[in-house]
């Protein structure tokens, strides 16, 4: 395992130095003593948003020519206007930090991440704004830090988020060198919050708009839709934005529906109501688009309401597959689609018998969560082991043992043939193998289909499986229509621009950002490494790359000890990596992949 880590570290260092090959670099966390000093008199210094002016774009709404401007924001982002909110501290000697190293330093009222790269010092927030991962344990490469847990990336010069998941950037702090000591000057508030929302535009004269027309219409309010709306505002877009969703809630952290099933909607909301009001992002909940007229740029809602648009983003996600067996209509059989679904399952499952159908991400996360609450949990799956398609037989079997050690029973290589009821409620699940299982609650996690049925007659290109086909700019065959998230196939650079569907949280974020930039004619192509994660019984699995069609799996470490890395190869090339309890190996590999470098099978054997 040590030799493999050295090889990946070597590649990462090469990437940072623009050379190939060279010696490896090991990042270390170092405790630093500090000396707090009084802040110097603040210089009069203002920084404005990097968003410059652009020529106004012209569009038509109801036949009237309108304009919007990418405004220059004369807004100071100087974090030290209130001197009472400022702390300055000596954090180390200049010789204490080598190039390519990071340190978590304490300023007395909060911590910061100190970085040295190419002879320059940088300081910013030390926790990932997504779930609070310590970034000092992440990966530093070519001017950015990648989170060790879920792969989000932050620019070390600005603190801006450059890859996802998560919505917020990091606060950036001033660094100065005096008498060979490194000082950090920071806002106390920023040290406490450890996050920063980018400067955003607001809508100009919203009250003057026709209710039935908008410049940007976003169908779907998941990660892709929200990031698209926020990116538009961050880029200075000051015209009307309308998001519509069939959900009753504002955008929320959907992965928590299976990872933290007790969470109520207000606990997992991505942005509060005030955020949408402040930045004039209108959200129409419990509304469904029934058809799109691309010729006249009109979206027709299920209730007959029509809305004109200039640019359209379709981010409708997917619809869970349901069981097609006898008795499928009985009560207490669930697809986990909303917070209410998850809450209801937890309530009904307490001290009862639970059957989970499907042993991939949703099913296994639900099974793990309910184990400590239900009387019994059983998993039914067609494959030989859980996660067979993505992780393979060896890793899948190791995960299966974790569950079996926590009293979860598995019924593999079979499926449900009948659901039996008593007084209308689920009583038994009958398997094709003939086995009859007692059941009070059944959760179905057997995959999903793209929610694109309303587009069949639209003229928008849909493939044979129902996915919307887009290019690298997330644009469909219709110039004014973009699509993002679980419902699309797009060219993945990592796999020679093969059209793929990647229905994961991080990817939906990036899709939304790229779509927004290209709605504004930036000509930006998507370039990201797929990154996903799951957690069960205190063990986290990270995964980066795209392993579809892999022909071999190389295991480094100990599967029985649950400390390993699995490299998925295809034709002698590493196409994906998964790990358990071996951070930050997946983030390191993701950075090498992001550079365009190829990791060969021999490099990890």
Protein Blocks (a to p, Z undefined) as FASTA:
>chain_A
ZZmmmmmmmmmmmmmnopacddddddddddddddddddddddddddddfbdcddddddde
ehiacdddddddfbdfbfklbmmlpccddfbdfklpcghiacdddehjaccddddeehia
cdddfbdfknopafklmcceehiacdfklopacdfklopafbdedjbdcdddddddeehi
acddddfklmmnopacddddddehkllpcfkbcfbdcedjdfklmmmmmmmmmnopabdc
ddddfbfbdcddfklmmmmmmbcfklmcfbdfklmmmnopacdehiacfbdcfknopacd
fkopacddfbdcddebpaddddfbehklpghiacdfbfklmmmmmmmmgopacddedjdf
klmmmmmmmmmmmmbdcdddfblbehklmnommlmmmmmmmmmmnopacdehiacfbdcd
eehiafbdcdfkopacddfbdcddebjcddfklmmmnopacdfkopacddfkopafbfkb
ccedjkbccddfkloopacdddbfklmmmmmmmmmmmmnonopacdddddddddeehiac
ddedjfehiabdcdedjfklopacddddeehiafbdcdehiacklmmmmmmmmnopacdf
klmZZ
